[in-house]
């Protein structure tokens, strides 16, 4: 019998959903918080996880991120339980492991139908053809009406200030990541899909630079839906490359290279950047890498500069 784990901090929802899971012919498992959810997944290996987003201590995005880091999302289907009307753009990097969303409140028939559909026990629902993969779409996200917006900023009528060539990577030497953000914002406000990797908190960046829809990944050890642990550069690299491959005319900003180097080592980060620059060249995207030259030695800086266009700000130039 297939197992379905429902995770929610509301005891009433756990009871109701468990009954519906049983009535649909599946074995219910329950967890009241994120950590218990991870423990049950490890011991019971459920076929499907219904995961609440808003939970104390460890929310649904943190659970999902942990599962992805452990490589468990390849064999477990995950659907998010949410009362939100819009998911937003800040789940970037997690879309490919989310099979779909179930809105609260939901009715019994709807939940039962979704369970059977996801677990392969009934035909696909209306609006999805048999040739479509259930995870197909932007970065693998299933194309449904509740899908997050595509992350494109409202286009400006003025001309672009920075003409960045497609297929090229740019290394911006600056003490603070100001020029690189100017260049990035200039691109994403002229009909170019953007992705921002940063050490700065997304809320602050959105307010400072007017980025309303562009996906932002925060390099942080904190728990939350918008973060990537800086030690997980494999997941970070994979997320960026998949974005470049699927977005077509796009631009990626990497701010926080120094932080990545501190948490890994220079050689690992260099290999990651080379991997990304190759994807940028192949898919005719654009890459902006902000770096403070004061934090690197001459050899490291020279290795970073290979195969990249160099932009040196006045403040970063060595004084005679």
RAKASUL-V872879 format. One record per residue. RES is the residue in three letters. PSI is psi in radians with two decimals (NA if undefined). Layout:
# RAKASUL-V872879
res=RES psi=PSI
res=RES psi=PSI
This chain:
# RAKASUL-V872879
res=UNK psi=2.33
res=UNK psi=2.53
res=UNK psi=2.40
res=UNK psi=2.11
res=UNK psi=2.17
res=UNK psi=2.27
res=UNK psi=2.06
res=UNK psi=2.50
res=UNK psi=0.01
res=UNK psi=1.97
res=UNK psi=-0.61
res=UNK psi=-0.72
res=UNK psi=-0.71
res=UNK psi=-0.76
res=UNK psi=-0.80
res=UNK psi=-0.83
res=UNK psi=-0.63
res=UNK psi=-0.73
res=UNK psi=-0.70
res=UNK psi=-0.66
res=UNK psi=-0.76
res=UNK psi=-0.78
res=UNK psi=-0.49
res=UNK psi=-0.10
res=UNK psi=0.35
res=UNK psi=2.82
res=UNK psi=2.09
res=UNK psi=2.48
res=UNK psi=2.56
res=UNK psi=2.58
res=UNK psi=2.44
res=UNK psi=-0.10
res=UNK psi=3.05
res=UNK psi=-0.73
res=UNK psi=-0.69
res=UNK psi=-0.63
res=UNK psi=-0.81
res=UNK psi=-0.67
res=UNK psi=-0.75
res=UNK psi=-0.66
res=UNK psi=-0.71
res=UNK psi=-0.63
res=UNK psi=-0.55
res=UNK psi=-0.34
res=UNK psi=1.12
res=UNK psi=2.75
res=UNK psi=-0.50
res=UNK psi=2.46
res=UNK psi=2.18
res=UNK psi=1.97
res=UNK psi=2.07
res=UNK psi=2.52
res=UNK psi=-0.87
res=UNK psi=1.73
res=UNK psi=2.59
res=UNK psi=2.81
res=UNK psi=-1.20
res=UNK psi=1.82
res=UNK psi=3.08
res=UNK psi=-0.62
res=UNK psi=-0.66
res=UNK psi=-0.69
res=UNK psi=-0.80
res=UNK psi=-0.74
res=UNK psi=-0.75
res=UNK psi=-0.74
res=UNK psi=-0.69
res=UNK psi=-0.72
res=UNK psi=-0.58
res=UNK psi=-0.05
res=UNK psi=0.33
res=UNK psi=-0.27
res=UNK psi=-0.14
res=UNK psi=-0.43
res=UNK psi=-0.08
res=UNK psi=2.24
res=UNK psi=2.43
res=UNK psi=2.27
res=UNK psi=2.47
res=UNK psi=2.36
res=UNK psi=2.19
res=UNK psi=2.53
res=UNK psi=-0.06
res=UNK psi=2.53
res=UNK psi=-0.45
res=UNK psi=2.42
res=UNK psi=-0.63
res=UNK psi=3.09
res=UNK psi=-0.12
res=UNK psi=0.14
res=UNK psi=0.23
res=UNK psi=2.37
res=UNK psi=-0.15
res=UNK psi=-0.17
res=UNK psi=-0.62
res=UNK psi=-0.25
res=UNK psi=0.08
res=UNK psi=2.09
res=UNK psi=-0.40
res=UNK psi=-3.07
res=UNK psi=2.53
res=UNK psi=2.09
res=UNK psi=2.44
res=UNK psi=2.42
res=UNK psi=2.66
res=UNK psi=2.77
res=UNK psi=2.89
res=UNK psi=-0.79
res=UNK psi=-0.70
res=UNK psi=-0.81
res=UNK psi=-0.76
res=UNK psi=-0.73
res=UNK psi=-0.71
res=UNK psi=-0.67
res=UNK psi=-0.85
res=UNK psi=-0.67
res=UNK psi=-0.86
res=UNK psi=-0.64
res=UNK psi=0.09
res=UNK psi=0.45
res=UNK psi=0.23
res=UNK psi=2.84
res=UNK psi=2.77
res=UNK psi=2.63
res=UNK psi=2.88
res=UNK psi=2.44
res=UNK psi=-0.01
res=UNK psi=2.14
res=UNK psi=2.84
res=UNK psi=-0.30
res=UNK psi=-0.17
res=UNK psi=2.40
res=UNK psi=2.45
res=UNK psi=-0.31
res=UNK psi=0.18
res=UNK psi=2.51
res=UNK psi=-2.90
res=UNK psi=1.99
res=UNK psi=0.56
res=UNK psi=-0.05
res=UNK psi=2.34
res=UNK psi=2.33
res=UNK psi=1.71
res=UNK psi=2.96
res=UNK psi=-0.48
res=UNK psi=0.15
res=UNK psi=2.51
res=UNK psi=2.72
res=UNK psi=2.83
res=UNK psi=-0.03
res=UNK psi=0.22
res=UNK psi=2.30
res=UNK psi=2.77
res=UNK psi=2.25
res=UNK psi=2.45
res=UNK psi=2.64
res=UNK psi=-0.35
res=UNK psi=2.83
res=UNK psi=2.71
res=UNK psi=2.53
res=UNK psi=-0.68
res=UNK psi=2.05
res=UNK psi=1.58
res=UNK psi=2.24
res=UNK psi=2.44
res=UNK psi=2.42
res=UNK psi=0.05
res=UNK psi=2.63
res=UNK psi=2.46
res=UNK psi=2.21
res=UNK psi=2.01
res=UNK psi=2.00
res=UNK psi=2.02
res=UNK psi=2.57
res=UNK psi=-0.62
res=UNK psi=2.51
res=UNK psi=1.13
res=UNK psi=-0.88
res=UNK psi=-0.73
res=UNK psi=-0.66
res=UNK psi=-0.61
res=UNK psi=-0.82
res=UNK psi=-0.77
res=UNK psi=-0.85
res=UNK psi=-0.65
res=UNK psi=-0.65
res=UNK psi=-0.86
res=UNK psi=-0.28
res=UNK psi=0.24
res=UNK psi=0.88
res=UNK psi=0.59
res=UNK psi=2.23
res=UNK psi=2.28
res=UNK psi=2.73
res=UNK psi=2.25
res=UNK psi=2.19
res=UNK psi=2.19
res=UNK psi=2.72
res=UNK psi=-0.26
res=UNK psi=2.64
res=UNK psi=2.35
res=UNK psi=-0.66
res=UNK psi=-0.72
res=UNK psi=-0.74
res=UNK psi=-0.75
res=UNK psi=-0.70
res=UNK psi=-0.75
res=UNK psi=-0.68
res=UNK psi=0.06
res=UNK psi=0.52
res=UNK psi=1.80
res=UNK psi=-0.64
res=UNK psi=-0.35
res=UNK psi=2.24
res=UNK psi=2.38
res=UNK psi=2.25
res=UNK psi=2.15
res=UNK psi=2.17
res=UNK psi=1.80
res=UNK psi=2.70
res=UNK psi=-0.02
res=UNK psi=2.71
res=UNK psi=2.51
res=UNK psi=2.91
res=UNK psi=-0.35
res=UNK psi=0.11
res=UNK psi=2.74
res=UNK psi=2.23
res=UNK psi=2.26
res=UNK psi=-0.30
res=UNK psi=-0.23
res=UNK psi=1.06
res=UNK psi=-0.34
res=UNK psi=-0.79
res=UNK psi=-0.71
res=UNK psi=-0.81
res=UNK psi=-0.78
res=UNK psi=-0.73
res=UNK psi=-0.77
res=UNK psi=-0.79
res=UNK psi=-0.73
res=UNK psi=-0.63
res=UNK psi=-0.84
res=UNK psi=-0.72
res=UNK psi=-0.59
res=UNK psi=-0.25
res=UNK psi=-0.21
res=UNK psi=-2.05
res=UNK psi=1.76
res=UNK psi=2.98
res=UNK psi=2.43
res=UNK psi=2.32
res=UNK psi=2.20
res=UNK psi=1.87
res=UNK psi=2.23
res=UNK psi=0.34
res=UNK psi=-0.68
res=UNK psi=-0.69
res=UNK psi=-0.68
res=UNK psi=-0.69
res=UNK psi=-0.72
res=UNK psi=-0.67
res=UNK psi=-0.14
res=UNK psi=-1.99
res=UNK psi=2.90
res=UNK psi=-0.74
res=UNK psi=-0.72
res=UNK psi=-0.78
res=UNK psi=-0.66
res=UNK psi=-0.77
res=UNK psi=-0.69
res=UNK psi=-0.79
res=UNK psi=-0.70
res=UNK psi=-0.71
res=UNK psi=-0.71
res=UNK psi=-0.73
res=UNK psi=-0.60
res=UNK psi=-0.73
res=UNK psi=-0.66
res=UNK psi=-0.77
res=UNK psi=-0.80
res=UNK psi=-0.63
res=UNK psi=0.16
res=UNK psi=0.77
res=UNK psi=-2.84
res=UNK psi=2.53
res=UNK psi=2.29
res=UNK psi=2.11
res=UNK psi=2.08
res=UNK psi=2.31
res=UNK psi=2.45
res=UNK psi=1.89
res=UNK psi=-0.32
res=UNK psi=-0.31
res=UNK psi=-0.09
res=UNK psi=2.65
res=UNK psi=3.07
res=UNK psi=-0.74
res=UNK psi=-0.83
res=UNK psi=-0.75
res=UNK psi=-0.71
res=UNK psi=-0.69
res=UNK psi=-0.65
res=UNK psi=-0.60
res=UNK psi=-0.30
res=UNK psi=2.36
res=UNK psi=0.39
res=UNK psi=2.56
res=UNK psi=2.35
res=UNK psi=2.26
res=UNK psi=2.02
res=UNK psi=2.05
res=UNK psi=2.80
res=UNK psi=-0.73
res=UNK psi=-0.48
res=UNK psi=-0.13
res=UNK psi=2.41
res=UNK psi=2.37
res=UNK psi=2.42
res=UNK psi=NA
